[in-house]
């Protein structure tokens, strides 16, 4: 009985870890109003639209800025950052995402290939 309980516990643990790994690498960034995120600062018509939980350089080579979520749409987020005259809208569904595993917290997404803020190469998101 004890051995069977251990096997069931191990299976539940593995399933839980697999779910976490999938959630962390699905190419979607979950944000709520008031959250802080780092965003590409190359302008309102930015083609990379890189977002991350960590500061760093976006995929187009610009330094990312700390921004606050003003509103959340179905697959978008509107951000405001110091120095921006107007709020900017970013996609929360990345064509590329960080694939550094479930223990990584950068959650970087981008519309262009490149390197995420933790140094891992971004991978194409399966759609």
Phi, psi and omega in degrees: 000316181296321180294319180294322177296321178295320179294316179298316178300316180297319179295318178296319179297314179297317179298319178296317179294322177296321178295317177298317180298319179293317181297325183282345185233023183273359178083005179246130178259123181267118181229155177230158179306132180094345178295155174254137180213158176260134185229153176299142183246030183271003175125169184296332180260029181303125180279340183273326180047045181288134175231146179204157172281346183246152173289159178162201180253136180281176185291344177265004174095358179274151175288136180279153180244152177284128182227159179246138179286120177269323178204159181234130175255193182297314178222027180221165175218140177256126185242153173229134179227156177300133180094346177273131178288326180227159174293154181236145180258132179236150174283141175262003174250107182275139172290336177228150180214161177286140182236044185271003173103173186291340180275350180278139183247007183289324177051038183288135172230154180204160174268353180234151177290159179161207182248138178280174186293344178267000177097354179277144178291133176291147178244153180292133180280131176286130180248000000 
